[in-house]
Amino acid sequence: MHCVRPVLLVCVAVIALAAIGRAETPPTASLPSIFNGQDLSGWQAPNEPAYWSVVDGAIVGQSDDRKQGSMLFTEQPYGDVIVEAEVRFTGEVDSGIMVRKPELQVQIGVSRSLKRDMTCSFYTGTYPEEARAPKAAELLKAGEWNRIRVEAKGDTFTVWLNGEQVSQYKDAKYAAPAPIGLQIHAGLVMKVEFRDIRARSL
């Protein structure tokens, strides 16, 4: 009996720590939806609104032969926030999820400057080595829906891809609240889809 009690205490401690971890990083179901699946209510496209539509419950960003860029923003600004979305694309795209002001981008697809896929890496005008996501290539399911989760908390920015943390970046410069943005990059014809978009202020 004396041997069993310490083991039980350790088990209880492990379970308690796991519960704390879950409380700090809430599951997807606890994040409110910020996209109604039917139209772009709550969102605004300052330029090229024709590039954005809702098809089969997903926001579709699709450019044309003019190859102009466009951004779609939430009407609501966010500071400390968790934002999640399922993302799908085929072929070459250059997109991203933007948070805070100045604007910090979580890359989706191929970087125009590096000419290679930098999905889930942070773009700050460059791709800082410590802010890259080399493991993302192993986790990304080409042509399928992939869940990307971004957490902005204080000066720390963290990204998960399909449930696994793949990058983290710290910089106090990106401090001001701003709308969450979705990107179509200029310079190529591309299509990217976002669905089940959720966010919660921290």
RASUL-V425663 format. One record per residue. RES is the residue in three letters. SS is DSSP state (@ for helix, = for strand, . for the rest). D_FIRST is the distance of its C-alpha to the first C-alpha in whole Angstrom. Layout:
# RASUL-V425663
{{RES | SS | D_FIRST} {RES | SS | D_FIRST}}
This chain:
# RASUL-V425663
{{MET | . | 0} {HIS | @ | 4} {CYS | @ | 5} {VAL | @ | 5} {ARG | @ | 7} {PRO | @ | 10} {VAL | @ | 10} {LEU | @ | 11} {LEU | @ | 13} {VAL | @ | 15} {CYS | @ | 16} {VAL | @ | 17} {ALA | @ | 19} {VAL | @ | 20} {ILE | @ | 21} {ALA | @ | 23} {LEU | @ | 25} {ALA | @ | 26} {ALA | @ | 27} {ILE | @ | 29} {GLY | @ | 31} {ARG | @ | 32} {ALA | @ | 33} {GLU | @ | 35} {THR | . | 37} {PRO | . | 37} {PRO | . | 38} {THR | @ | 41} {ALA | @ | 41} {SER | @ | 41} {LEU | . | 44} {PRO | . | 47} {SER | = | 50} {ILE | . | 53} {PHE | . | 55} {ASN | . | 56} {GLY | . | 57} {GLN | . | 60} {ASP | . | 62} {LEU | . | 62} {SER | . | 62} {GLY | . | 60} {TRP | = | 61} {GLN | = | 65} {ALA | . | 66} {PRO | . | 69} {ASN | . | 71} {GLU | . | 71} {PRO | @ | 70} {ALA | @ | 71} {TYR | @ | 68} {TRP | = | 66} {SER | = | 65} {VAL | = | 62} {VAL | = | 62} {ASP | . | 60} {GLY | . | 57} {ALA | = | 57} {ILE | = | 59} {VAL | = | 62} {GLY | = | 63} {GLN | = | 66} {SER | . | 69} {ASP | . | 72} {ASP | . | 75} {ARG | . | 76} {LYS | . | 72} {GLN | . | 72} {GLY | . | 68} {SER | = | 67} {MET | = | 64} {LEU | = | 62} {PHE | = | 61} {THR | = | 59} {GLU | = | 61} {GLN | = | 58} {PRO | = | 57} {TYR | = | 53} {GLY | . | 52} {ASP | . | 48} {VAL | = | 47} {ILE | = | 45} {VAL | = | 48} {GLU | = | 47} {ALA | = | 49} {GLU | = | 50} {VAL | = | 53} {ARG | = | 55} {PHE | = | 58} {THR | . | 59} {GLY | . | 62} {GLU | . | 62} {VAL | . | 62} {ASP | = | 61} {SER | = | 59} {GLY | = | 57} {ILE | = | 55} {MET | = | 56} {VAL | = | 54} {ARG | . | 55} {LYS | = | 59} {PRO | . | 60} {GLU | . | 59} {LEU | = | 56} {GLN | = | 56} {VAL | = | 53} {GLN | = | 55} {ILE | = | 55} {GLY | = | 57} {VAL | = | 60} {SER | . | 61} {ARG | . | 64} {SER | . | 64} {LEU | . | 62} {LYS | . | 63} {ARG | . | 60} {ASP | = | 57} {MET | . | 55} {THR | . | 53} {CYS | . | 50} {SER | . | 51} {PHE | = | 53} {TYR | = | 57} {THR | . | 58} {GLY | . | 62} {THR | . | 60} {TYR | . | 57} {PRO | . | 55} {GLU | @ | 53} {GLU | @ | 50} {ALA | @ | 50} {ARG | . | 50} {ALA | . | 48} {PRO | . | 48} {LYS | . | 45} {ALA | @ | 47} {ALA | @ | 49} {GLU | @ | 46} {LEU | @ | 45} {LEU | . | 49} {LYS | . | 50} {ALA | . | 53} {GLY | . | 55} {GLU | . | 52} {TRP | . | 51} {ASN | = | 48} {ARG | = | 46} {ILE | = | 47} {ARG | = | 45} {VAL | = | 46} {GLU | = | 45} {ALA | = | 47} {LYS | = | 45} {GLY | . | 47} {ASP | . | 48} {THR | = | 46} {PHE | = | 47} {THR | = | 44} {VAL | = | 45} {TRP | = | 43} {LEU | = | 44} {ASN | . | 43} {GLY | . | 39} {GLU | = | 39} {GLN | = | 40} {VAL | = | 43} {SER | = | 45} {GLN | = | 45} {TYR | = | 48} {LYS | = | 48} {ASP | . | 52} {ALA | . | 52} {LYS | . | 56} {TYR | . | 55} {ALA | . | 54} {ALA | = | 57} {PRO | . | 56} {ALA | = | 58} {PRO | = | 58} {ILE | = | 56} {GLY | = | 58} {LEU | = | 59} {GLN | = | 61} {ILE | = | 64} {HIS | . | 65} {ALA | . | 69} {GLY | . | 70} {LEU | . | 69} {VAL | . | 69} {MET | . | 66} {LYS | = | 63} {VAL | = | 60} {GLU | = | 58} {PHE | = | 55} {ARG | = | 53} {ASP | = | 50} {ILE | = | 51} {ARG | = | 49} {ALA | = | 48} {ARG | = | 46} {SER | = | 47} {LEU | . | 44}}
